[in-house]
Amino acid sequence: MLYAMHSLLTIFVCSICATVTVPAAEDGWQEPQDVAFVSRLDGTEQRFVVLRPRHYHPAQTHDVLIMLHGHGSDRWQFIRQARPECSESRRFAKLAGMICVSPDYRGTTSWMGPAAEADLIQLIDELHQGQKIGRILLVGGSMGGTAALAFAAQHPQLIDGVVSLNGTANMLEYEQFQDAIQASYGGTKDTHRDVYRTRSAELFAANLTMPVAATTGGQDTLVPPDSVLRLLQHLQKGGSDVLSIHRPEGGHDTNAADTRAALDFVWRIVQQRTAAATEPPLVTRPQSLKVVCLGDSVTGIYYHTGGQRAWPELLNIALARALPGCDVTVINAGISGNTVADGLARLERDVLVHQPQIVTINFGLNDLARVGMEQFQQGLLELVQRIRAAGATPVLCTPNAVIDTAGRPEQKLQQFCNAIRDAARQQQAAFCDIQQAGLALRSRAPRTWRLSMSDAIHPNLAGHRLLAETVCRRLTGLPVSLADVRPQTGLPRTLHVLSTDGRLQILVMQPLATPLQHALHELGLTHRCDVTVWPTEIEEQGQVRPRTLPELEADAQRMVRTMKPDLVLLTFPDRPPQLEDEQIIHSLSWIMNWSLDFGRSSWDCLVVHPQLLSDSVQDNPWNRLLRQLVQAQDLQLLDRTDTEQTSPEDLLTEKLRPLLLR
């Protein structure tokens, strides 16, 4: 539907690039943060500014407003300027509790060239790391308005709503700033026609499935309005949610009221779509709630989440947050290798005996590999019927999204997910689409999703947060963030051995051997410990070289579970190896996986960041990746901060002291 606002008001014309600033931090905001990141496209350092609400907390889900500056300006324009387009965007975001993100997107004359596009895709991905991101809106003025339309038309899966202020929708016909645009696009309209074409939103109108609002001025000679008006009319004919604010006497700016109207329109439609897609809650503020989670190894507690907890334990946290004052109990009834038939066989013993109000059912990953579709469907129906007969509410859940493999091809997994949907419809049972939540994250933030997987089918702790958040929202109807749930600390097996006068069996990677011996001596524990060194170097043809990550992975598989030590101390190389990104993530994850017991932890595993063994702290992608993967595995990480200047030996001693001496 087209919503149009016309006026004959004469609007003062000023450039989108004008520089009028306001204080760095306005009321209701934290101090803006100027953030550097390394572009995965070409390794260059790029920057963006993030502005968070004053009461921001990672335990909440936050929507995001990405703000794209105009020609000749930079990332600070929408953060600091008092001009209406900027100040009203900040005001809107503050009222909506949004995070504001303002990237340089490759400089002052970007026009969303290929490098800027790649950087924004990466930035959206990385926004999902360490915080729970909800919906993403895109706003820009002039060049930024053009870029907002172009990016949304090429990547509709990344954007929930777009506002273009005085932009163009056809770069093939646009004639201003050609020298700058050619530099950004890599050539002219003749030599690089496809680059100009893909940045012409008018030619990809069918992709603009999100609500769109645009402001235009009839007297705008800097960025003429014709292409945007044609685009909006085309969208209107297709029944899209569109707001056109056209000022026939207006020039190249947007006043406060029109900026506010455009943003409010898009946000209202986005919220309506969210509400329409949200199913009624299954529970509303009960005094007590007991949930049993029936499933396979993804539900149970195994190596892929550090051997201490899984998504049911996280669901307990999520439900307590969503239902304050409610006495919440979540029982984990997941067992590795189980199928629906196994769940039926132990339903009474592991589930119904607890007299739960809710039972989540999460099978399929083993069934698709070993069980026929008919048997699977029949088993689901019987589970639903028996749980209902016991007075509980069954919730049929799809399996999590997986990495496509021959053993569990995604196409076949989708068939089993469809069978679960069909069973829910046939039985009029509650349904929770865990798979779709994973697919949505993979579509919007593919690297973030990949880093949430411990192996091809099992999520790590980061992935289990998503599962718990998804189930919690289905049960309560409320969005909950578990982004602040950090790895558990402590060395229970180690302390038990030391407290019972046993000898502590330690397996330590080679670079840590000397610092560990120093620490044990300083702590008076040398005589209590048997230390086995895990070699990380190998001699070949008279030369010593570091073992590769795949070799360390093979060592972990061969040694650790056979040895069954009390404590494993891991570390990693201090610089990235010359391997493909996927191989690096795979090997790092499996070094940790193989260093853990298969099921619940019967020994401790501790990771020491290579920077602790260094004399300085460097913030680079490699060091951040190591931290992210260790924390995602739910393992404790000993690290060096930029204020800790002591030697590796003394620093490791101080880090181990509270863990070993109680």
N, C-alpha and C positions, 0 to 999 in steps of 0.2 A: 504494500500500500504506500502511496506517495503522500507525504505530508509537506506542504509548501507554505513558505512565509514570504510575502512580497511587500516591499515598501518603497516609497518614493523619497525617503529621507536621504539627504546628502550626507555622506560619511566622510569624515576627514581622512585623507589618504596619507598613509605613511608606510615605509618599508617594513617588511617582516623582520628585517635585519637590524632595526633600531636598537640602540644599546641604552636602556634605562634599567637600572638595577634596584633591587630591594635587598634588605639584610639577608645574610646567608641562611639564617634559620628563622622562619616565621613561627608565630604561635601555633601550636598543634603539631609541629614537626620536630624530629631530631635534627641534629646538624647534618647537612648533606655530606655524603661520602664520595670522594673522587676515586674511582676504582680502576685499576689497570688490569688488563688481561692479555694473554698471548693468543693471537689469532691462530686457529688451527689451519687456516687457509695458507698463510705464508710466514708464520712465525713472528710477525711484527707485533709490537706492543700497541694496543688500542685502549681507549678509555671510555667510561661512562660514569654518570653521576647517579647515585641512588638516594632517594629522599624517603625516609620511613616515617610513618605516623609516630607521634610522641609515645603512644602506648603500644607500639609494636612489640609482639612477642612471638617467637617461633612456635609456641603451643597453640597459635591461632592460624586459621587459613586466611591468607591475604590475597585479594585481587590486585592486579597490576595495571597501571597506566603508563604505557611507553610513549614518550613525547619526542617528536622528531623536529629538530630546529630548521630554520630557513637558510637560504643561500647567503653565505658570508658570515653566518653566526656559528656557534659551536654548542657543545653539550650543556653549557651553563644558561643558555637562553631561556628555556622553559623553567629552569630552577630559580633564576634570580630576577628576570625582567618583570617590570610592573605593567607592561602593555597588556591589554585585555585578553588576548589569546593565551598568554602565559599565566597571568594571575588567576584567570577564571578556571584554567585547567588545574592549577594547584588547589584552588578552592573546592572544585568538584571532587578531586581525589581525596582531599582531607575529609569532606563530609561523608564520602563513601568508605573511608578507612583504608584507602589503597596505598600501595607502594608506588612511588613515581620513579621511573627509570628514564634517563635521558642520555642516549649514546651520541658520540661524535659521528658515528657511522661513516668513517673514513673522511672526516674533515669538513671544512666549511663549504665546499662545493661538490658534495657527494652525488646528489640526485639519485641515490640508491643504485649505484653501480654494482657490478658483480661482487666486488670485494666487500662493499658495505652490506649487501644482501647476505653474504656468507657470515659476516660478523654478527648480524642481528639474529640469524638462525642460531648461532652458537650462544649468543647472550641469552636468548629465551630458554635454551636448553639448560644453561648453567644457573639461571634463576631458580630452577627447581631443586638445586642441590643445597641441602641444609635448611630449607624452609618449605612450607606447604603453600603452593601457589594455586589460586583458584582461576578466575577468568582473567583474560588479558585483553585490554582495549588499546587501540593505537590511535594517536592523535598527532597531527602535524600541521604546520603553517607554511604556505608557499611551496618552496622546495620540499619541506617536510610533509605538507598536505599531498603533494604529488607522490612522494615516497610511501606514505601511508597507504594510499590506494594501490600503488604498484605492488607493494609487499603483500598486502592482504589478498590481492587477486592471484598472486603466484603461490601463496602459502596459506590458504584458508583454514587449514587444520591448526594453525598456530594462533589465530586471532579470533576473538569472540565478538568484536565490534570495532568499527573504524569511523573516525571523524577526520574529514579533510577540510582545512580552512584555506580557501583561496589557492587551490592547487590546480594542476592539469591532469587529464586522464589520457592524453595521447602525446607521447614523446616523439612520434614520427612527424607530427605536424607542428610541434612547438619549435620556435625559432630563437628564443632568447638564450643568453649565456652559453652559446654553442662551444666556445673554446673550453670552458670548464667542463661541460657535459662530455665532450669528446675525450678529454683527459680521463674522466671517470669511467666512461664506457669503453675506452680502448680504441676508439676510432669514430668515423663519421657515420651518418645514417646509411650511406651507400656501402661502406666497408663492414659495418657491424650492425646491419639492419635488425638482426634477431635480438640483439641486446636492447635496442630502442623499442622493438615490438613488445618484448616481454615486460617492459616497464610502462606499457600503455594499458592501463586498467580497462579502458573502454573496449579493448579487443578481447578481454577475458572476463566479461561481465558475469558469465554463468558461474564463475568461481566465487563471486561475492555473495555467499549464502548468509553471511552475518548481517546484522543491521548496519546501515550506512547512513551517515549524515554528512552533508557538505554545505559550505557557505561559498557564495560567489558574488562578484560585483560586476554589474553590467558595464562599468567604465574602467575595468581593470585591463590596462594595456601591458602590464608586466607579465601577468599570467592570465591570459584571456579565459573566460568561463565556458566557452562553447562546448568543449569536449566533456567537461564534467556534467553540464546540463544534459547533454545527449546520453551520457552513461546513466544518470539518475532516471531519465525518462524510460530508458530501456529496462532498467531494473523494476520500475513501477509497473510496466506492462506485464512483467513476469510475476507480479504479486509479491515482490520483496518488500521488506520493511525499510523504507527510505524516507529521509527527511531532506528536503531541498530548501535552503534559506538563500534566496536570491534577492539582492538589492539592485534594481535596475540602475540607480544613480550611484551605486557604491563603487569603490575602488579596490585597491589591493590591501585590504585589512578586514578584520572582523571585530565588531564591537563586543562588549561584555555580554549583553543580553543574548546575542546570537550564538556566541561561543557556549554560553550556559545552556541554551536551548538544544544545541546540537549534541552536547555531551549528555544532558539529561535524557534526551530521546533515546539515544543508543543504549544507555544504561538501563532505562526502563524496559526496553525490549529484551535485553540480555537477561534481566531478572525474571521477566515473564517466561522466557524459554527455560530457564533453570527450574522455576517453580512447576512448569508443566511436565518436566522430565523427572521430577522428584516424586517417588511413591510415598503413600501414607506410612507413618512409622508403625512399627509392630508393638512398641512399648511407649508409654508416656510417663514418666516420673513415678514409677512404683516405689514402694518402701524398700523392697528387696527384689533382686533379680539374679537368677541362677541360669547360666548358659553352659551347655556342654558342646564342645566342638569335635565332631566325629569326622575322621578323615585318614589320610595316608601320611607319608613322610613330610609333606609340606605343612601339614597341621602339627605333627609331632615335633619333638625337640631332638635335633640332630646337628651334625657338624656344620651344616651350612649357615646356621645362626649362632655359632660359638658353643653349642651344646648346653646352653643354660635356659633358653626361653625361645618361644616362637610366637606366631601371631595371636594365638589365644591368650597368652600372657600379656601381650600388648593390648589386646581387646579389653582386658580387665582395666587397664589404665585409661583407655579411650572412653569406655562406658562410665567410669567414675567421673571423668571430666564432663561428659555430656549429661549425666544424671547426678548432679551434686546432691549429697544427702542420701542417696540410694545405697543400700548394702549390696554391693555387686560381687558375685562369685562366678568366675569362668574356669571351667575344668577342661583340660586338654586330653582328648581321647583320640589322638592321632598315632598311628603305627605305620612304620615304613613298609612299603610293599603291598599295603592293603588295597583291596578292591571293594566294590559295593557288597559282594558276597561275604567278605570278611567282616565288613561293618555290620551286616545282618547277624552274623554268627556271634558277635560279641555285644550286640545292642543292649541286651538286658544287663549284662555284667558291667559294662563300661559306661553306659549312658543312663538307662532308665532307672537304675538303682539310686541315682543321685536326685531323682524327682525334679528335673529341671523344668523351667518354664519355656525355654528356647533350646532347640537343638539345631546346630548348623551341620549340614551334610556336604562334605567336600571330597568327592572322588572323581576319577576319570583318567588321571595320568597313567595309572597302572592298568586300568580297564582297557584303554585303547590299545595297549601293547599285548594284552593277554586274553581279553574277554570279548565275546561277540556283542554286537549292538543290542540284540533282542534281550539277552541275559542282563545287560547293563540297565536297560530301561525297566525291565520287570523288577530288578532289585531296587531301583529308585522308588518305584510305586509302592513296593512292600515296606520300605523304610518309612515313607511318608505315612502310610496307613498305621503301622505299629506305633510310631511316635505319637500320632494323634490319639490313638486308642489309649495311650498312657497319660493323656491330658496335657501334652506339651505341644508347642508350635514348631513344626519343622520348617527349616529355611534351606532350600536347595541352592547350592552355590556352584558356579562354574569353576573349573581349575584356573590357576593363574596363567597369564601369557607366558610362552616359552620361547627359547631359541630353536629355530627349525632344525631338526635332526632326522636322520633316517629312522631311528627308533621311535620317535614321537613327532611325526610330521605335523606341521600346523594345520594342514588341510584336514587331516583325520581328527585332530583335536577339535577343530571347529564343528565337525559332525557330532562329536560327543557333547560339546557345549549346546548345540541345537537340541539334542535329545534331552538335556537337562531342562532347557526352556520349555520344550513340549510337555515334559512330565509336570512341570510347575503349572502350566496352563490346564492340563487335563485334570489335575488334582486340586486346582485353585489354591495352590500352595504358595507361600512367600518365596521370592526368588531374589538372589543377590548375584549380580554379574561381575564377579571378581576379574574374569578374563578381560572384559571390556575396559575396566579401570586400568589394567596393565597396558592394553592396546592403545588407550587414549594417551597415557604417559609416553609410550614408545613413539607415538605419532608426533607429539609435541616436543618431547625432550628425549631423543633416542639414546644419547650417551648416558644421560641420567638413568634411564631405564636399564641400560646394559650394566651400569655399575651397581644396580640393585639385584643382580643375579649372581649367585655364588657358583652356579654351573648352568648347564643348558636348561634344566627344568626347575631347579630349586632356587627361590629367592634367598638373598641374605637378609640381615636385619633390616636394611633399608627397604627391601622389597616386602618384608613382613609388616613394616609400618603401613605400607600402602594397603595390604590385605586387611589389617585391623581397622584402619580408617574407613575402608569401604564397607566392611561388615557393620561397623558402628553406625555409619550413616544410614544403612538400610534398616537397622533395628530402631534407631531413635529419630531419624530424619534430620539430624544435626551434623554439620561439618565439624570435625575434630582434627586437629593436627597433632601428630606425634613426632614432629621434626626435632623437638627438644629432648627426646628420649635418647640418652647417651649410652655408650657401652657400660656394662657392669664392671665394677672394680673389685679388687681383692684376689687372693690366691688361696682358696679354701683347702685344696689338697695339700699344698705346701705347708700351710700353717698346721694342718692336722698332723702331718708327719713330724714336724718340728716339736709340736706340743706333746707328742707321745714318745719322744726320745728315739724316733726312728732315724734312719739315714736317708737323706734327701737325694734322689736320683735326678740329676739335671742334665738335659741335652741342650747344648748351647752352640749357636753358629759361630764359626771361627773368628770373625772380627770382634765378637763380644767376649772371647775367652779370657784375655788378659784383664780388661776392665772388670769382669765378673770375679776373677780370682782376687783382685784388689778389694772389691766390695765385700766379698765373703770374709776376707782377712780382717777388714776394718770392723765388720759387724760381729766378729767372733764366731763365725759359722763354718770356717774351713774344715774343721774336724768332723762336722756333721754332714758333709756333702760329698757325693761322688759325682764328678763332673766328666761328661763325655763330650768331646769337641766334634762338632759337625763341620767337616771340611768344606770350605767354599772356594778353594783353589785346586787346580789340578796341574800336574806336570806332564808336558807332552814334548817329546824330542828335545829334552834338556831345557825347555822353557816353561815357566810357571804362568798360568793364565787364570783369570777368574772363571768359576763355573757359570755357565749360562743359566738363565731362569728356567728353561725346560729341564736342564740337568738338576737344578736344585729341586724342582718339582718331582722328578723321578727319585731323588734321594729321599724326599719326604715320604713318598709313597712306600719306599722300600724299608725305611728305618723306623719311623716313629711309632706306628701302631704295633709293630713287632716288639719294640723295646718297652713300650708302656712306661715312660718315665713319670716322675712326679711333676716336673716342671720343664717346659720347653721355652727357650729364649730364641726368638727369631729376629733377624734384621734383614735388610735388603740393600742392594747396591746404592751408592750415593749419586748415581747419574743414570739416566734412562738407557737401556740397552738398544742396540740396533736391531730391533724387531718390529714387526707390524703391531699396531695398537691392540688388536684383538688378541694376539699371542701374549702380549705383556699382561693384559687384564686376566686372561685365562691362567697363565702360570702363577702370577701373584696370588690369585684366589685359591688355586689348588695347592700351593705351598702351605697356605694356612689351613685349607681343608684337610690335607693329609697329616697336618701336625696336631689335629684334634681327634679325640675318640669318635667313633662312628655315631654313637647316641649321646646321651647325657654325659657331660664331662666327668671323667674319672681321673683326669690330671689337668694341670694348669698350663695355659699357653699365654705368653707375654711377648709383645712385639716392641722392639727398641728401634725408634726411627734413626736412620743413618746420620741425621744431623746431630743427635746426641753424641756421636763419636767424632764430630767435627768441631772446629774452633769457632765457627760462625753459623749464623742462621740465614738461609736464603729462601725467599718466597718465590718459588717457580712451579710450573705445572707438574713436574715429576714429584716434588716433595708434597704437593697438595694431593696428587693422585694416591700416593702411599697412605697418607692420613685418611683419605676418604675410604679406601678399600679396607683398611684395618678396622676403622670404626664401623663400617658396614657389616663386617664379620662378627661384630659384637665382642671384639677383643680389646683388652686394655693396651694402650700405647704409651710408652715412655718417650718423651720428646724433650727437646731443648727450646726454651723461649729466648727471645732476643735480649732479655735482661740477665740470662744465666751465662756467666763468663767462665765458670770453673772448668777444670780439665774433665775429659770423658770419664776417667776413673772415679774422680770425686763426685761428679754429677750422678753417675750410675749408682754410686753408694748411697747418696742422699735420696734418690728415687726409690731404691729398693728398701731402705730402712723401714718406712712405715708398713711395707708389704710383708716383710720377713720377721720383724720384731713386734710382738704384741704383748 
